[in-house]
Structure formats: C-alpha cells, structure tokens
Amino acid sequence: MIDKEQFDYTMHKIRQNRGLYKMANEDLAKEMFPYVQQILPQARLAQCGIYQWIAADLKAIRRLSKDLGNMKAKKEKELEEINNAILQLD
C-alpha cells in the first residue's frame, strides 16, 4: 500500500508541473502509478534510463514525447561526434 503522504506529494508535484512529473525511484513510480491512474485515467508512465515520468493527460503526454524526442536528437548528435572521433583515430 502506498503511503498517503507520498501519494499526496506526488499528486501535488504532477499538478504543480502542468501534469508532468519526473521521478528517479523506479520502484516507487511503478507502485504509485496505478493509484495515480485511478485519479487521472489518461495518465501514462514512461521509463528511460534512471528516470520515470508520469504524464497526467494528453497535453502532458505530448510535451513529454517532444522532450524525449529532443533528448534523443541530442544523444544522436553526441553519438555522431563519438563516431567521428573514433574514425579520426583509425
């Protein structure tokens, strides 16, 4: 069972951040999400690396998708730079 204080804090953070909340505790996010989804049926949980995001509604889901796309583009650029550095060594 989720601690009520922790749940209330998470719901407050979701609302405070326009429906999008990032957590680093994977176990807590997975345990908490079904309870969040009871209050916010459109909510989605996304996981990547050490982070978990709870997106409360379609607007927050689109915002998260855009943010993750930007993260992906940045990482692809970094990977290209690493590959170029490796090629310079050959």
Rosetta blueprint (number, residue, H / E / L):
1 M L
2 I L
3 D L
4 K H
5 E H
6 Q H
7 F H
8 D H
9 Y H
10 T H
11 M H
12 H H
13 K H
14 I H
15 R H
16 Q H
17 N L
18 R L
19 G L
20 L E
21 Y E
22 K E
23 M E
24 A L
25 N L
26 E H
27 D H
28 L H
29 A H
30 K H
31 E H
32 M H
33 F H
34 P H
35 Y H
36 V H
37 Q H
38 Q H
39 I H
40 L L
41 P L
42 Q L
43 A L
44 R E
45 L E
46 A E
47 Q E
48 C E
49 G L
50 I L
51 Y E
52 Q E
53 W E
54 I E
55 A E
56 A L
57 D L
58 L H
59 K H
60 A H
61 I H
62 R H
63 R H
64 L H
65 S H
66 K H
67 D H
68 L H
69 G H
70 N H
71 M H
72 K H
73 A H
74 K H
75 K H
76 E H
77 K H
78 E H
79 L H
80 E H
81 E H
82 I H
83 N H
84 N H
85 A H
86 I H
87 L H
88 Q H
89 L H
90 D L
